Amino acid sequence: MNSLTLFCPCAAGVESYLAQECRAILGGEPTALAAQRGGVSLQASWSEMMQLNLRTRLAQRVLIQVKSGFYRGEEDLYTLAKSVPWEMWFKHEQTFKVEITAQYSPLKSLNFAALKVKDAVADRFRDLKGVRPSVDVKWPHVRIYVHLTQDQMLLSVDTSGEPLFKRGWRLDKGEAPLKETLAAAMLAASGWEAQSGLALYDPCCGSGTIAIEAAQIDCHIAPGMFRQFGFENLLPFQASSWQTIKNRARQEERAPTRAIYGSDVSHRMVDFAQQNAVRAGVAHAIEFRGGDALVRMPPCETAGMLMVNPPYDERMSALGVAGAGKGLGRERAQMNSAAAWAHKSPSREHAHAPVSASESENVSASSDFFSLLASHWKKNFSGWQAWVLTPNLKLPGQMRLKESRRVPLWNGPIECRLFKFDMVKGSHTGVKKAGPEA
């Protein structure tokens, strides 16, 4: 177990940041480290695999690649899968599940392909032990991943279990919260960690994901410290070695070195954020408050970094002061804005549908809100950096600001941009054509 071939999948656009993170976690240049489309591959030991699971903020999983080979049909899948010594990885008393993905595969049914792999695994145990292990599609002890290209099959054993964005601390959340891995990618792309002492403020914090990720980074708290992993169910696992790794990580934790703030128009979401911060071990490192993003003043005297994943699309029906300014009563505006802030992720459901009158009003409210937000920032946040994640490529025009940088990131299946704006007091400048993307 001293030379495992690992693949760490991640969201599109994050591959280079994940490669840098792997170097930082393992030290130096890991063997055969390569950033690929959709992830990073490398050679590592069993101990290094556990460290990656514990410390990575950007990877979705850590997979051990155990077999690859050419195939033409389902029988080839069966033969390849049955040749893997699964008895080295788990016991027949344990349950397992087969997950399958494909790219340009000629097979007509991926469900049938997954069934053939499942039969191969179970038949190997039956031939060796006289009994077949059971399948559990909800809570298996072991997950087996199959990836098919046009003519190649790749089999992997999952070491993470639940996806790695599930850190174990977020129990209170809105209906569409920002994933922790995406929040970490935003922080990595901004270079916030390398800017010593720079304060961070999320004025639309929701359940606190960005602020909590930042606080854990500042306090050197490993993101996987509060959860369990799939490798704990595999036969090579040794509890004593794992405990040593966790103890070493705890010894590296430190007191906060910079100020981190979060606020939200919904006081309910602020309560959620505070409770999540307690579970994440960083309640002492973050100051959460309620308040409208259009009226909240800078939380500290020195300039810092604004980092925000604002609500958009149809959820922009009314937004605090912007809604009140369009003729809504203050009470109704605050009620609608609280609902809008609680639904923070975009939806593609109506991306190609005809635009209704209410949707047109939402677009108008969105433009008004971002224009007012930009005016508020320019007037009161001079010298601050502002990073805004959005699927709307026209956002700089709506804010009447010129971005100094744009980074492509994906929020699940939705292509987004992380825009950087440098806040300078004065009149709005015209928006020029955007330069090349970072």
DARA-V222840 format. One record per residue. RES is the residue in one small letter. SS is DSSP state (hx for helix, st for strand, lp for the rest). BURIAL is # if it has 16 or more other ideal C-beta (glycine too) atoms within 10 Angstrom, else .. D_LAST is the distance of its C-alpha to the last C-alpha in Angstrom with 2 decimals. Layout:
res = {RES,RES}
ss = {SS,SS}
burial = {BURIAL,BURIAL}
d_last = {D_LAST,D_LAST}
This chain:
res = {m,n,s,l,t,l,f,c,p,c,a,a,g,v,e,s,y,l,a,q,e,c,r,a,i,l,g,g,e,p,t,a,l,a,a,q,r,g,g,v,s,l,q,a,s,w,s,e,m,m,q,l,n,l,r,t,r,l,a,q,r,v,l,i,q,v,k,s,g,f,y,r,g,e,e,d,l,y,t,l,a,k,s,v,p,w,e,m,w,f,k,h,e,q,t,f,k,v,e,i,t,a,q,y,s,p,l,k,s,l,n,f,a,a,l,k,v,k,d,a,v,a,d,r,f,r,d,l,k,g,v,r,p,s,v,d,v,k,w,p,h,v,r,i,y,v,h,l,t,q,d,q,m,l,l,s,v,d,t,s,g,e,p,l,f,k,r,g,w,r,l,d,k,g,e,a,p,l,k,e,t,l,a,a,a,m,l,a,a,s,g,w,e,a,q,s,g,l,a,l,y,d,p,c,c,g,s,g,t,i,a,i,e,a,a,q,i,d,c,h,i,a,p,g,m,f,r,q,f,g,f,e,n,l,l,p,f,q,a,s,s,w,q,t,i,k,n,r,a,r,q,e,e,r,a,p,t,r,a,i,y,g,s,d,v,s,h,r,m,v,d,f,a,q,q,n,a,v,r,a,g,v,a,h,a,i,e,f,r,g,g,d,a,l,v,r,m,p,p,c,e,t,a,g,m,l,m,v,n,p,p,y,d,e,r,m,s,a,l,g,v,a,g,a,g,k,g,l,g,r,e,r,a,q,m,n,s,a,a,a,w,a,h,k,s,p,s,r,e,h,a,h,a,p,v,s,a,s,e,s,e,n,v,s,a,s,s,d,f,f,s,l,l,a,s,h,w,k,k,n,f,s,g,w,q,a,w,v,l,t,p,n,l,k,l,p,g,q,m,r,l,k,e,s,r,r,v,p,l,w,n,g,p,i,e,c,r,l,f,k,f,d,m,v,k,g,s,h,t,g,v,k,k,a,g,p,e,a}
ss = {lp,lp,lp,st,st,st,st,st,st,lp,lp,lp,lp,lp,hx,hx,hx,hx,hx,hx,hx,hx,hx,hx,hx,hx,lp,lp,lp,lp,lp,lp,lp,st,st,st,lp,lp,st,st,st,st,st,st,lp,hx,hx,hx,hx,hx,hx,hx,hx,hx,hx,lp,lp,lp,lp,lp,lp,lp,st,st,st,st,st,st,st,st,lp,lp,lp,hx,hx,hx,hx,hx,hx,hx,hx,hx,lp,lp,lp,hx,hx,hx,lp,lp,lp,lp,lp,lp,lp,st,st,st,st,st,st,st,lp,lp,lp,lp,lp,lp,lp,hx,hx,hx,hx,hx,hx,hx,hx,hx,hx,hx,hx,hx,hx,hx,hx,hx,hx,hx,hx,lp,lp,lp,lp,lp,st,lp,lp,lp,lp,lp,lp,st,st,st,st,st,st,st,lp,lp,lp,st,st,st,st,st,st,st,lp,lp,lp,lp,lp,lp,lp,lp,lp,lp,lp,lp,lp,lp,lp,lp,lp,lp,lp,lp,lp,hx,hx,hx,hx,hx,hx,hx,hx,hx,hx,hx,lp,hx,hx,hx,lp,lp,lp,lp,lp,st,st,st,lp,lp,lp,lp,lp,lp,hx,hx,hx,hx,hx,hx,hx,hx,hx,hx,lp,lp,lp,lp,lp,lp,lp,lp,lp,lp,lp,hx,hx,hx,hx,lp,lp,lp,lp,lp,hx,hx,hx,hx,hx,hx,hx,hx,hx,hx,hx,hx,hx,lp,lp,lp,lp,lp,lp,lp,lp,st,st,st,st,st,lp,lp,hx,hx,hx,hx,hx,hx,hx,hx,hx,hx,hx,hx,hx,lp,lp,lp,hx,hx,hx,st,st,st,st,st,lp,lp,lp,lp,lp,lp,lp,lp,lp,lp,lp,lp,lp,lp,st,st,st,st,lp,lp,lp,lp,hx,hx,hx,lp,lp,lp,lp,hx,hx,hx,hx,hx,hx,lp,lp,lp,lp,hx,hx,hx,hx,hx,hx,hx,hx,hx,hx,hx,hx,hx,lp,lp,lp,lp,lp,lp,lp,lp,lp,lp,lp,lp,lp,lp,hx,hx,hx,hx,hx,hx,hx,hx,hx,hx,hx,hx,hx,hx,hx,hx,hx,hx,hx,hx,hx,hx,hx,hx,lp,lp,lp,lp,st,st,st,st,st,st,lp,lp,lp,lp,hx,hx,hx,hx,hx,lp,lp,lp,lp,lp,st,st,st,st,st,st,st,lp,lp,st,st,st,st,st,st,st,st,st,lp,lp,lp,lp,lp,lp,lp,lp,lp,lp,lp,lp,lp,lp,lp,lp}
burial = {.,.,.,#,#,#,#,#,#,#,#,.,#,#,#,.,#,#,#,.,#,#,.,.,#,#,.,.,.,#,.,.,#,.,#,.,.,.,#,#,#,#,.,#,.,#,#,#,#,#,#,#,#,#,#,#,#,#,#,#,#,#,#,#,#,#,.,.,.,.,#,.,.,#,.,.,#,#,.,#,#,#,.,#,.,#,.,.,#,#,.,#,.,#,#,#,#,#,.,#,.,.,.,.,#,.,#,.,.,.,.,.,#,#,#,#,#,#,#,#,#,#,.,#,#,.,.,.,.,.,.,#,#,.,.,.,.,.,.,#,#,#,#,#,#,#,#,#,.,.,.,.,#,#,#,#,#,#,#,#,#,#,.,#,#,#,#,.,#,#,.,#,#,#,.,.,#,#,#,#,#,#,#,#,#,#,#,#,#,#,.,#,.,.,.,.,.,#,#,#,#,#,#,#,#,#,#,#,#,#,#,#,#,#,#,#,#,#,#,.,#,#,#,#,#,.,#,.,#,#,#,.,#,#,.,.,.,.,.,.,.,#,.,.,#,.,.,.,#,.,.,.,.,.,.,.,.,#,#,#,#,#,#,#,#,#,.,.,#,#,.,#,#,#,#,#,#,.,#,#,#,#,#,.,#,#,#,#,.,.,#,#,#,#,.,#,.,#,#,.,.,.,.,#,#,#,#,#,#,#,#,#,#,#,#,#,#,#,#,#,#,#,#,#,.,.,.,#,.,.,.,.,#,#,.,#,#,#,#,#,#,#,#,#,#,#,.,.,.,.,.,.,.,.,.,.,.,.,#,.,.,#,#,.,#,#,#,#,#,#,#,#,#,#,.,#,#,#,.,.,#,.,.,#,#,#,#,#,#,#,#,#,.,.,#,#,.,#,#,#,#,#,#,.,#,#,#,.,#,#,#,.,.,.,.,#,#,#,#,#,#,.,#,.,.,.,.,.,.,.,.,.,.,.,.,.,.,.}
d_last = {38.03,36.57,34.32,32.57,29.82,27.31,24.52,22.36,20.81,17.88,15.93,13.47,9.90,11.65,13.05,11.42,12.22,15.61,16.32,15.94,18.13,20.70,21.05,21.68,24.18,26.11,25.84,25.05,23.78,25.17,27.01,25.24,21.95,19.51,16.37,17.26,16.35,17.21,18.09,19.16,22.55,24.69,28.32,29.81,33.17,34.57,34.20,30.51,30.01,31.65,29.50,26.29,27.75,28.79,25.69,22.56,20.70,18.06,20.29,22.36,25.23,26.49,28.46,31.00,31.28,35.03,35.72,34.32,36.29,37.01,38.45,39.98,41.49,42.12,44.83,42.43,40.29,43.49,44.51,41.21,40.95,44.59,44.19,41.87,43.93,42.95,45.90,43.99,41.39,43.49,47.08,48.84,49.62,45.94,44.18,41.13,38.76,36.96,33.50,32.37,29.26,29.11,27.05,29.20,32.32,35.58,37.40,38.69,38.67,36.24,38.73,41.42,39.19,38.53,42.29,43.11,40.89,42.52,45.93,45.16,44.23,47.28,49.60,48.72,49.72,52.84,53.87,53.40,54.41,56.40,54.22,50.97,48.29,47.48,44.34,42.81,39.97,39.34,39.75,40.08,40.52,38.40,35.59,35.29,32.18,32.53,29.79,30.98,29.41,31.50,33.96,32.78,33.51,31.83,33.69,32.31,33.85,31.86,32.11,30.45,32.75,31.28,27.47,25.83,24.35,28.05,28.45,32.06,32.03,30.98,34.27,34.04,31.32,30.88,31.01,27.29,25.70,22.10,21.98,21.86,19.30,16.81,17.74,17.17,13.66,12.94,14.62,12.88,9.31,11.01,12.78,16.00,18.24,17.76,18.72,22.43,24.58,22.02,23.51,21.82,23.09,22.62,24.85,24.78,25.30,27.33,28.67,26.68,24.06,21.21,23.82,25.67,22.74,21.90,25.61,26.06,23.26,24.98,28.38,27.43,28.80,27.95,26.64,29.25,32.17,33.67,33.73,35.28,33.86,35.01,35.77,38.60,40.47,40.15,43.08,41.42,40.53,42.43,42.51,43.35,40.26,38.03,39.83,39.28,35.51,35.52,37.87,35.66,32.69,34.95,36.05,32.50,32.20,32.46,33.02,30.15,28.82,26.94,27.55,26.01,27.07,27.02,28.91,29.59,31.95,33.65,35.89,36.31,32.64,32.94,35.90,33.94,31.16,33.83,35.58,32.44,31.71,35.28,34.88,31.61,33.48,31.46,33.65,34.53,30.94,29.90,31.59,31.57,33.20,33.85,32.94,31.32,27.72,28.99,31.61,30.52,30.30,28.20,29.57,29.73,30.55,27.57,24.08,21.70,18.76,19.10,17.52,18.67,18.76,21.21,23.65,23.20,24.86,28.59,28.61,28.21,31.94,32.73,30.93,33.08,33.81,32.05,34.47,37.39,36.55,36.86,40.44,40.22,42.46,40.85,42.02,40.73,37.36,36.96,38.11,35.68,32.76,33.62,33.51,30.18,28.60,30.15,28.32,24.71,23.01,22.63,25.07,24.86,28.62,29.06,25.89,28.10,31.32,33.12,32.25,35.23,36.50,35.42,31.86,31.83,32.99,30.17,27.58,29.51,29.65,25.90,25.30,28.02,26.76,23.19,24.71,27.17,24.65,22.60,25.96,26.97,23.89,24.15,27.85,27.99,24.69,24.27,22.09,20.27,16.58,16.16,13.66,14.65,14.11,15.48,15.93,16.85,14.46,17.19,17.06,16.06,19.08,21.27,20.51,20.87,17.98,15.12,11.81,10.25,6.81,5.96,5.13,7.39,10.48,14.05,17.15,19.73,19.96,18.10,14.60,12.96,10.13,9.83,10.20,10.89,14.04,16.09,19.70,22.08,25.68,26.99,26.89,23.98,22.18,21.58,18.26,16.89,14.81,11.15,9.07,6.51,3.77,0.00}
